[in-house]
């Protein structure tokens, strides 16, 4: 399918945000366009201030608003984030204290969060806190520290220290990249350190990543190592090799698929894994259950 110029340029910008640098040749190969078209797209993005042109390609620009505006990132892959959020809710169980990072996927999780019992939520995301503060039965704790405009989120040593004095039963963490070998990765140093603090006080850690994050590397060292992960929630099944590696490492895999549920589960012939679609689940949510820790 041929992408419109706007969608193609949005995809290029997302690639550059993920990788830090992208060549004209990579754009041509991955999007199936000519080098002339790739260069034109880079000039358009550079004129908007989103990237900086360099010889042979373009690099990511850190602006005053951060690596990308929160509102713009929220509008990207909203359907994937919605189904991931709904699937992630099933992992809450009877937890009373949970943590959400400042990612847009956790923001979407907050939009879907309507507990029937009192729930204490720790978050460094300002938008996430704003949503949850209006909900009955939810108490929100935000750390102090420095406001990072692009988040917008609370970061810094003060925030990290306050988080480390806490304890949460389950932490939900978004990422800019994920692989079974390296774990969850991020682009922003302050956010990466804050996420590590959240992970250090959590009994269980759940990564929320859409299919575009699989196999992507980010600039920072891993935020969450594979042996720290209890589960990954995503919107599409990864390759059989990745599924086998997750299973070997004891990481539960939950796949949320945007399709009409059937009344019976079906067996994935490639893995012998049950994909469960039950009537009580929200429409559009399916599960792939791997080995749980």
Secondary structure, 3 states (H helix, E strand, C coil): CCCCHHHHHHHHHHHHHHHCEEEHHHHHHHHCCCHHHHHHHHHHHHHCCCEEEECCEEEECCECCECCCHHHHHHCCHHHHHHHHHHHHCCCCCCCEEEECCCHHHHHHHHHCCCCCCEEEEECEHHHHHHHHCCCCEEEECCCCEEECCCCEEECHHHHHHHHCCCEEEEEEECCEEECCCEEECCCHHHHHHHHHHHHCEEEEEEECCHHHECCCCCCCCCECHHHCCEEEECCCCCHHHHHHHHHCCCEEEECCCCCCCCCCEEECCCCEEEECCCCCCCCCCEECCCCC
